[in-house]
Amino acid sequence: MPQQTLKCAFCRGTGHNPHFGDSCPVCQGRGSNTLTGKHMACGACRGSGRKGGSTMTCYTCGGVGAVPDTRTRARISRRSAQQITHLFY
């Protein structure tokens, strides 16, 4: 699976916790996170890595700002679509 290195969304790539004096709890001070596979922006935090205006990390993505891409593209041929339509009419 392909690996991607993304700038940490929570600390914005600095490696420092933006709200407290220690290192970033999401990237452990590296400033980036390595993700495996396809990912998309987190819908809960809109890619910011933060829980709605607070100093906490997003519960959904863990502060990374991205979640695994679970979208699937359904490709149905014209003939299959006609057969499915025929079943209902």
CNS distance restraints for C-alpha pairs under 8 A (distance, minus, plus):
assign (resid   1 and name CA) (resid  36 and name CA) 6.32 0.50 0.50
assign (resid   1 and name CA) (resid  37 and name CA) 5.46 0.50 0.50
assign (resid   2 and name CA) (resid  36 and name CA) 5.85 0.50 0.50
assign (resid   2 and name CA) (resid  37 and name CA) 5.41 0.50 0.50
assign (resid   2 and name CA) (resid  38 and name CA) 7.80 0.50 0.50
assign (resid   3 and name CA) (resid  34 and name CA) 6.62 0.50 0.50
assign (resid   3 and name CA) (resid  35 and name CA) 5.60 0.50 0.50
assign (resid   3 and name CA) (resid  36 and name CA) 4.39 0.50 0.50
assign (resid   3 and name CA) (resid  37 and name CA) 6.16 0.50 0.50
assign (resid   4 and name CA) (resid  34 and name CA) 5.54 0.50 0.50
assign (resid   4 and name CA) (resid  35 and name CA) 5.17 0.50 0.50
assign (resid   4 and name CA) (resid  36 and name CA) 6.28 0.50 0.50
assign (resid   4 and name CA) (resid  37 and name CA) 7.70 0.50 0.50
assign (resid   5 and name CA) (resid  32 and name CA) 6.45 0.50 0.50
assign (resid   5 and name CA) (resid  33 and name CA) 5.59 0.50 0.50
assign (resid   5 and name CA) (resid  34 and name CA) 4.33 0.50 0.50
assign (resid   5 and name CA) (resid  35 and name CA) 6.25 0.50 0.50
assign (resid   6 and name CA) (resid  32 and name CA) 5.43 0.50 0.50
assign (resid   6 and name CA) (resid  33 and name CA) 5.38 0.50 0.50
assign (resid   6 and name CA) (resid  34 and name CA) 6.34 0.50 0.50
assign (resid   6 and name CA) (resid  35 and name CA) 7.56 0.50 0.50
assign (resid   7 and name CA) (resid  12 and name CA) 6.58 0.50 0.50
assign (resid   7 and name CA) (resid  13 and name CA) 5.13 0.50 0.50
assign (resid   7 and name CA) (resid  31 and name CA) 6.11 0.50 0.50
assign (resid   7 and name CA) (resid  32 and name CA) 4.27 0.50 0.50
assign (resid   7 and name CA) (resid  33 and name CA) 6.39 0.50 0.50
assign (resid   8 and name CA) (resid  12 and name CA) 5.37 0.50 0.50
assign (resid   8 and name CA) (resid  13 and name CA) 4.96 0.50 0.50
assign (resid   8 and name CA) (resid  15 and name CA) 7.86 0.50 0.50
assign (resid   8 and name CA) (resid  26 and name CA) 7.50 0.50 0.50
assign (resid   8 and name CA) (resid  27 and name CA) 6.47 0.50 0.50
assign (resid   8 and name CA) (resid  31 and name CA) 5.41 0.50 0.50
assign (resid   8 and name CA) (resid  32 and name CA) 4.49 0.50 0.50
assign (resid   8 and name CA) (resid  33 and name CA) 5.83 0.50 0.50
assign (resid   8 and name CA) (resid  64 and name CA) 6.09 0.50 0.50
assign (resid   8 and name CA) (resid  65 and name CA) 7.67 0.50 0.50
assign (resid   9 and name CA) (resid  13 and name CA) 6.94 0.50 0.50
assign (resid   9 and name CA) (resid  47 and name CA) 6.81 0.50 0.50
assign (resid   9 and name CA) (resid  48 and name CA) 5.41 0.50 0.50
assign (resid   9 and name CA) (resid  49 and name CA) 5.19 0.50 0.50
assign (resid   9 and name CA) (resid  63 and name CA) 6.66 0.50 0.50
assign (resid   9 and name CA) (resid  64 and name CA) 5.60 0.50 0.50
assign (resid   9 and name CA) (resid  65 and name CA) 5.42 0.50 0.50
assign (resid  10 and name CA) (resid  17 and name CA) 7.90 0.50 0.50
assign (resid  10 and name CA) (resid  18 and name CA) 7.95 0.50 0.50
assign (resid  10 and name CA) (resid  24 and name CA) 7.68 0.50 0.50
assign (resid  10 and name CA) (resid  26 and name CA) 6.97 0.50 0.50
assign (resid  10 and name CA) (resid  48 and name CA) 6.36 0.50 0.50
assign (resid  10 and name CA) (resid  49 and name CA) 4.73 0.50 0.50
assign (resid  10 and name CA) (resid  50 and name CA) 6.27 0.50 0.50
assign (resid  10 and name CA) (resid  57 and name CA) 7.09 0.50 0.50
assign (resid  10 and name CA) (resid  63 and name CA) 5.47 0.50 0.50
assign (resid  10 and name CA) (resid  64 and name CA) 6.58 0.50 0.50
assign (resid  10 and name CA) (resid  65 and name CA) 7.40 0.50 0.50
assign (resid  11 and name CA) (resid  15 and name CA) 6.01 0.50 0.50
assign (resid  11 and name CA) (resid  16 and name CA) 6.08 0.50 0.50
assign (resid  11 and name CA) (resid  17 and name CA) 5.85 0.50 0.50
assign (resid  11 and name CA) (resid  18 and name CA) 5.89 0.50 0.50
assign (resid  11 and name CA) (resid  24 and name CA) 6.29 0.50 0.50
assign (resid  11 and name CA) (resid  31 and name CA) 7.11 0.50 0.50
assign (resid  12 and name CA) (resid  31 and name CA) 7.30 0.50 0.50
assign (resid  13 and name CA) (resid  30 and name CA) 7.84 0.50 0.50
assign (resid  13 and name CA) (resid  31 and name CA) 4.08 0.50 0.50
assign (resid  13 and name CA) (resid  32 and name CA) 6.03 0.50 0.50
assign (resid  14 and name CA) (resid  29 and name CA) 7.58 0.50 0.50
assign (resid  14 and name CA) (resid  30 and name CA) 7.90 0.50 0.50
assign (resid  14 and name CA) (resid  31 and name CA) 5.23 0.50 0.50
assign (resid  15 and name CA) (resid  23 and name CA) 5.97 0.50 0.50
assign (resid  15 and name CA) (resid  24 and name CA) 5.35 0.50 0.50
assign (resid  15 and name CA) (resid  27 and name CA) 6.79 0.50 0.50
assign (resid  15 and name CA) (resid  28 and name CA) 6.94 0.50 0.50
assign (resid  15 and name CA) (resid  29 and name CA) 3.85 0.50 0.50
assign (resid  15 and name CA) (resid  30 and name CA) 5.28 0.50 0.50
assign (resid  15 and name CA) (resid  31 and name CA) 4.18 0.50 0.50
assign (resid  15 and name CA) (resid  32 and name CA) 7.77 0.50 0.50
assign (resid  16 and name CA) (resid  21 and name CA) 7.34 0.50 0.50
assign (resid  16 and name CA) (resid  22 and name CA) 6.22 0.50 0.50
assign (resid  16 and name CA) (resid  23 and name CA) 4.36 0.50 0.50
assign (resid  16 and name CA) (resid  24 and name CA) 4.69 0.50 0.50
assign (resid  16 and name CA) (resid  29 and name CA) 5.98 0.50 0.50
assign (resid  16 and name CA) (resid  31 and name CA) 7.86 0.50 0.50
assign (resid  17 and name CA) (resid  21 and name CA) 6.38 0.50 0.50
assign (resid  17 and name CA) (resid  22 and name CA) 5.81 0.50 0.50
assign (resid  17 and name CA) (resid  23 and name CA) 5.19 0.50 0.50
assign (resid  17 and name CA) (resid  24 and name CA) 4.16 0.50 0.50
assign (resid  17 and name CA) (resid  25 and name CA) 6.93 0.50 0.50
assign (resid  18 and name CA) (resid  24 and name CA) 7.64 0.50 0.50
assign (resid  19 and name CA) (resid  55 and name CA) 6.35 0.50 0.50
assign (resid  23 and name CA) (resid  28 and name CA) 6.02 0.50 0.50
assign (resid  23 and name CA) (resid  29 and name CA) 4.98 0.50 0.50
assign (resid  24 and name CA) (resid  28 and name CA) 5.21 0.50 0.50
assign (resid  24 and name CA) (resid  29 and name CA) 5.22 0.50 0.50
assign (resid  24 and name CA) (resid  31 and name CA) 7.96 0.50 0.50
assign (resid  25 and name CA) (resid  29 and name CA) 7.59 0.50 0.50
assign (resid  26 and name CA) (resid  62 and name CA) 7.24 0.50 0.50
assign (resid  26 and name CA) (resid  63 and name CA) 5.99 0.50 0.50
assign (resid  26 and name CA) (resid  64 and name CA) 6.71 0.50 0.50
assign (resid  27 and name CA) (resid  31 and name CA) 5.92 0.50 0.50
assign (resid  27 and name CA) (resid  32 and name CA) 5.98 0.50 0.50
assign (resid  27 and name CA) (resid  33 and name CA) 5.91 0.50 0.50
assign (resid  33 and name CA) (resid  64 and name CA) 7.19 0.50 0.50
assign (resid  35 and name CA) (resid  39 and name CA) 7.82 0.50 0.50
assign (resid  37 and name CA) (resid  68 and name CA) 7.34 0.50 0.50
assign (resid  38 and name CA) (resid  68 and name CA) 6.00 0.50 0.50
assign (resid  38 and name CA) (resid  69 and name CA) 5.51 0.50 0.50
assign (resid  39 and name CA) (resid  66 and name CA) 6.07 0.50 0.50
assign (resid  39 and name CA) (resid  67 and name CA) 5.42 0.50 0.50
assign (resid  39 and name CA) (resid  68 and name CA) 4.29 0.50 0.50
assign (resid  39 and name CA) (resid  69 and name CA) 4.53 0.50 0.50
assign (resid  40 and name CA) (resid  66 and name CA) 5.40 0.50 0.50
assign (resid  40 and name CA) (resid  67 and name CA) 5.63 0.50 0.50
assign (resid  40 and name CA) (resid  68 and name CA) 6.26 0.50 0.50
assign (resid  40 and name CA) (resid  69 and name CA) 5.33 0.50 0.50
assign (resid  41 and name CA) (resid  46 and name CA) 6.27 0.50 0.50
assign (resid  41 and name CA) (resid  47 and name CA) 5.03 0.50 0.50
assign (resid  41 and name CA) (resid  65 and name CA) 6.01 0.50 0.50
assign (resid  41 and name CA) (resid  66 and name CA) 4.40 0.50 0.50
assign (resid  41 and name CA) (resid  67 and name CA) 6.26 0.50 0.50
assign (resid  42 and name CA) (resid  46 and name CA) 5.29 0.50 0.50
assign (resid  42 and name CA) (resid  47 and name CA) 5.11 0.50 0.50
assign (resid  42 and name CA) (resid  60 and name CA) 7.42 0.50 0.50
assign (resid  42 and name CA) (resid  61 and name CA) 6.39 0.50 0.50
assign (resid  42 and name CA) (resid  65 and name CA) 5.41 0.50 0.50
assign (resid  42 and name CA) (resid  66 and name CA) 4.67 0.50 0.50
assign (resid  42 and name CA) (resid  67 and name CA) 5.41 0.50 0.50
assign (resid  43 and name CA) (resid  47 and name CA) 7.13 0.50 0.50
assign (resid  44 and name CA) (resid  51 and name CA) 7.92 0.50 0.50
assign (resid  44 and name CA) (resid  58 and name CA) 7.44 0.50 0.50
assign (resid  44 and name CA) (resid  60 and name CA) 6.58 0.50 0.50
assign (resid  45 and name CA) (resid  49 and name CA) 5.94 0.50 0.50
assign (resid  45 and name CA) (resid  50 and name CA) 6.04 0.50 0.50
assign (resid  45 and name CA) (resid  51 and name CA) 6.13 0.50 0.50
assign (resid  45 and name CA) (resid  52 and name CA) 6.71 0.50 0.50
assign (resid  45 and name CA) (resid  58 and name CA) 6.34 0.50 0.50
assign (resid  45 and name CA) (resid  65 and name CA) 7.03 0.50 0.50
assign (resid  46 and name CA) (resid  65 and name CA) 7.19 0.50 0.50
assign (resid  47 and name CA) (resid  64 and name CA) 7.75 0.50 0.50
assign (resid  47 and name CA) (resid  65 and name CA) 4.03 0.50 0.50
assign (resid  47 and name CA) (resid  66 and name CA) 6.14 0.50 0.50
assign (resid  48 and name CA) (resid  63 and name CA) 7.59 0.50 0.50
assign (resid  48 and name CA) (resid  65 and name CA) 5.45 0.50 0.50
assign (resid  49 and name CA) (resid  57 and name CA) 5.82 0.50 0.50
assign (resid  49 and name CA) (resid  58 and name CA) 5.34 0.50 0.50
assign (resid  49 and name CA) (resid  61 and name CA) 7.00 0.50 0.50
assign (resid  49 and name CA) (resid  62 and name CA) 7.06 0.50 0.50
assign (resid  49 and name CA) (resid  63 and name CA) 3.84 0.50 0.50
assign (resid  49 and name CA) (resid  64 and name CA) 5.41 0.50 0.50
assign (resid  49 and name CA) (resid  65 and name CA) 4.37 0.50 0.50
assign (resid  50 and name CA) (resid  54 and name CA) 6.76 0.50 0.50
assign (resid  50 and name CA) (resid  55 and name CA) 6.82 0.50 0.50
assign (resid  50 and name CA) (resid  56 and name CA) 5.89 0.50 0.50
assign (resid  50 and name CA) (resid  57 and name CA) 4.55 0.50 0.50
assign (resid  50 and name CA) (resid  58 and name CA) 4.70 0.50 0.50
assign (resid  50 and name CA) (resid  63 and name CA) 6.04 0.50 0.50
assign (resid  51 and name CA) (resid  55 and name CA) 7.26 0.50 0.50
assign (resid  51 and name CA) (resid  56 and name CA) 5.65 0.50 0.50
assign (resid  51 and name CA) (resid  57 and name CA) 5.51 0.50 0.50
assign (resid  51 and name CA) (resid  58 and name CA) 4.33 0.50 0.50
assign (resid  51 and name CA) (resid  59 and name CA) 7.04 0.50 0.50
assign (resid  52 and name CA) (resid  58 and name CA) 7.92 0.50 0.50
assign (resid  57 and name CA) (resid  62 and name CA) 5.90 0.50 0.50
assign (resid  57 and name CA) (resid  63 and name CA) 4.65 0.50 0.50
assign (resid  58 and name CA) (resid  62 and name CA) 5.27 0.50 0.50
assign (resid  58 and name CA) (resid  63 and name CA) 5.05 0.50 0.50
assign (resid  58 and name CA) (resid  65 and name CA) 7.92 0.50 0.50
assign (resid  59 and name CA) (resid  63 and name CA) 7.42 0.50 0.50
assign (resid  60 and name CA) (resid  67 and name CA) 7.89 0.50 0.50
assign (resid  61 and name CA) (resid  65 and name CA) 5.88 0.50 0.50
assign (resid  61 and name CA) (resid  66 and name CA) 6.02 0.50 0.50
assign (resid  61 and name CA) (resid  67 and name CA) 5.78 0.50 0.50
assign (resid  76 and name CA) (resid  80 and name CA) 6.14 0.50 0.50
assign (resid  76 and name CA) (resid  81 and name CA) 6.32 0.50 0.50
assign (resid  77 and name CA) (resid  81 and name CA) 6.26 0.50 0.50
assign (resid  78 and name CA) (resid  82 and name CA) 6.25 0.50 0.50
assign (resid  79 and name CA) (resid  83 and name CA) 6.26 0.50 0.50
assign (resid  80 and name CA) (resid  84 and name CA) 6.18 0.50 0.50
assign (resid  81 and name CA) (resid  85 and name CA) 6.10 0.50 0.50
assign (resid  82 and name CA) (resid  86 and name CA) 6.04 0.50 0.50
assign (resid  83 and name CA) (resid  87 and name CA) 6.54 0.50 0.50
assign (resid  84 and name CA) (resid  88 and name CA) 7.04 0.50 0.50
assign (resid  85 and name CA) (resid  89 and name CA) 6.52 0.50 0.50
